[in-house]
Amino acid sequence: MVQSKVSVRELAGDLGLPYNTMYRIVEKLRLNLYIASSTLKLEGVGELDEVYVTAGLRGRRA
């Protein structure tokens, strides 16, 4: 995965847009990139492992 290493705030300043507007645009771009990459079809042998991690008993007293 390629990351741009540019903050949303920096993009907003460079393009002259409000932060909230730029944030929504970036979120839509991320979602569309995720959808596009998740539609790839794999070939050959693959392996998938499952992991379930809990945060413990946060906030609960025994």
Backbone bond lengths (Angstrom), bond angles and torsions (degrees), N, CA, C in turn:
res aa  C-N    CA-C-N  psi(-1)  N-CA   C-N-CA  omega(-1)  CA-C   N-CA-C  phi
1 M - - - 1.442 - - 1.526 108.69 -
2 V 1.300 116.02 133.38 1.451 121.74 -179.69 1.520 108.46 -96.50
3 Q 1.313 115.68 132.22 1.458 120.34 178.05 1.511 108.68 -115.57
4 S 1.329 115.58 143.41 1.457 119.52 -175.68 1.519 112.63 -84.18
5 K 1.337 117.82 -22.93 1.464 122.80 -179.15 1.520 112.07 60.07
6 V 1.332 116.77 30.48 1.458 122.04 176.13 1.516 107.32 -119.06
7 S 1.321 116.41 129.26 1.456 119.55 -177.71 1.526 110.74 -75.24
8 V 1.316 114.28 157.74 1.458 120.55 177.57 1.531 109.39 -63.26
9 R 1.321 116.16 -38.39 1.467 120.44 179.74 1.526 111.06 -62.76
10 E 1.335 116.61 -40.27 1.465 120.53 178.76 1.530 110.79 -66.86
11 L 1.329 116.94 -42.45 1.465 120.36 176.97 1.529 111.02 -60.68
12 A 1.329 116.09 -43.90 1.465 120.44 -179.89 1.523 110.63 -60.55
13 G 1.319 116.34 -42.96 1.469 119.68 179.29 1.513 112.31 -65.53
14 D 1.338 116.86 -42.33 1.469 120.74 -179.31 1.519 111.99 -65.68
15 L 1.340 116.55 -36.50 1.463 120.37 -176.63 1.525 112.88 -93.42
16 G 1.328 116.90 -5.67 1.463 120.27 178.53 1.517 113.10 71.11
17 L 1.336 117.12 32.46 1.456 122.14 179.47 1.522 109.69 -111.81
18 P 1.330 117.33 154.49 1.463 119.48 173.98 1.524 110.45 -64.64
19 Y 1.331 116.13 152.16 1.469 121.76 -178.33 1.517 111.44 -57.75
20 N 1.340 117.44 -45.62 1.468 120.61 -177.27 1.527 111.78 -60.76
21 T 1.314 116.83 -40.47 1.461 121.32 179.07 1.525 110.35 -64.97
22 M 1.333 115.69 -45.56 1.465 119.73 -179.15 1.526 110.35 -65.45
23 Y 1.324 117.48 -36.89 1.461 121.07 178.57 1.526 110.63 -61.71
24 R 1.331 116.81 -44.35 1.472 119.94 178.99 1.523 111.10 -64.07
25 I 1.323 117.39 -39.51 1.464 120.81 178.85 1.530 110.54 -63.33
26 V 1.323 116.68 -45.27 1.462 120.98 -179.20 1.530 110.51 -64.73
27 E 1.341 117.18 -40.50 1.462 119.78 177.81 1.523 111.39 -62.01
28 K 1.321 118.11 -41.04 1.468 121.12 177.60 1.529 110.78 -64.66
29 L 1.331 116.88 -40.73 1.463 120.40 177.49 1.528 111.07 -62.39
30 R 1.337 116.61 -45.35 1.459 120.07 179.33 1.519 111.39 -61.10
31 L 1.325 116.35 -44.56 1.460 120.42 -179.92 1.525 110.62 -61.94
32 N 1.330 117.63 -46.02 1.464 120.51 -179.77 1.521 112.21 -65.61
33 L 1.330 117.75 -36.87 1.461 120.24 176.43 1.518 110.50 -66.29
34 Y 1.334 117.12 -39.02 1.458 120.71 178.19 1.522 110.76 -64.68
35 I 1.322 116.81 -44.36 1.465 120.77 179.83 1.527 110.25 -63.40
36 A 1.328 116.53 -42.55 1.460 120.12 -179.43 1.527 111.18 -64.85
37 S 1.335 116.72 -40.06 1.462 118.58 -178.00 1.520 111.65 -76.56
38 S 1.337 117.97 -24.89 1.459 119.54 -178.73 1.523 112.58 -81.33
39 T 1.325 118.07 -7.19 1.456 120.55 179.08 1.535 112.03 -93.20
40 L 1.334 117.23 5.47 1.457 120.46 178.21 1.521 109.72 -69.60
41 K 1.304 116.03 141.20 1.457 120.46 178.18 1.519 108.61 -99.55
42 L 1.310 115.17 129.38 1.458 121.23 179.73 1.517 110.03 -93.84
43 E 1.324 115.93 153.52 1.450 121.55 177.92 1.517 109.04 -128.44
44 G 1.315 116.41 155.69 1.452 121.07 176.53 1.518 112.09 89.25
45 V 1.327 114.36 -166.33 1.463 121.45 -177.60 1.524 109.03 -84.59
46 G 1.333 115.81 136.50 1.460 120.33 178.23 1.511 110.39 -134.86
47 E 1.314 116.48 161.94 1.457 121.44 179.21 1.519 107.96 -132.39
48 L 1.323 115.99 137.80 1.456 121.14 -179.45 1.517 108.34 -131.06
49 D 1.310 116.68 124.35 1.460 121.89 178.27 1.524 108.57 -109.32
50 E 1.327 115.78 146.71 1.453 120.59 177.83 1.519 109.73 -107.35
51 V 1.312 115.38 139.12 1.455 121.18 177.37 1.513 107.49 -136.59
52 Y 1.327 116.12 132.03 1.454 120.88 176.58 1.522 107.42 -123.37
53 V 1.320 116.25 116.53 1.455 121.07 -177.44 1.517 108.06 -116.37
54 T 1.335 115.93 128.74 1.460 119.64 177.12 1.516 109.26 -105.38
55 A 1.308 115.81 161.55 1.450 121.02 178.55 1.523 110.92 -89.31
56 G 1.314 117.39 9.01 1.451 120.61 -179.66 1.510 110.42 84.88
57 L 1.298 115.61 -152.39 1.457 121.08 -177.80 1.529 110.00 -104.16
58 R 1.267 117.80 56.60 1.456 122.12 -178.00 1.526 110.55 -62.65
59 G 1.298 115.63 126.32 1.450 120.82 175.92 1.508 114.75 79.43
60 R 1.304 118.17 -2.98 1.455 121.45 -179.50 1.521 109.96 -104.57
61 R 1.292 115.16 134.56 1.463 119.85 177.26 1.515 109.07 -106.65
62 A 1.322 117.25 133.02 1.469 121.20 -178.88 1.518 110.94 -82.54
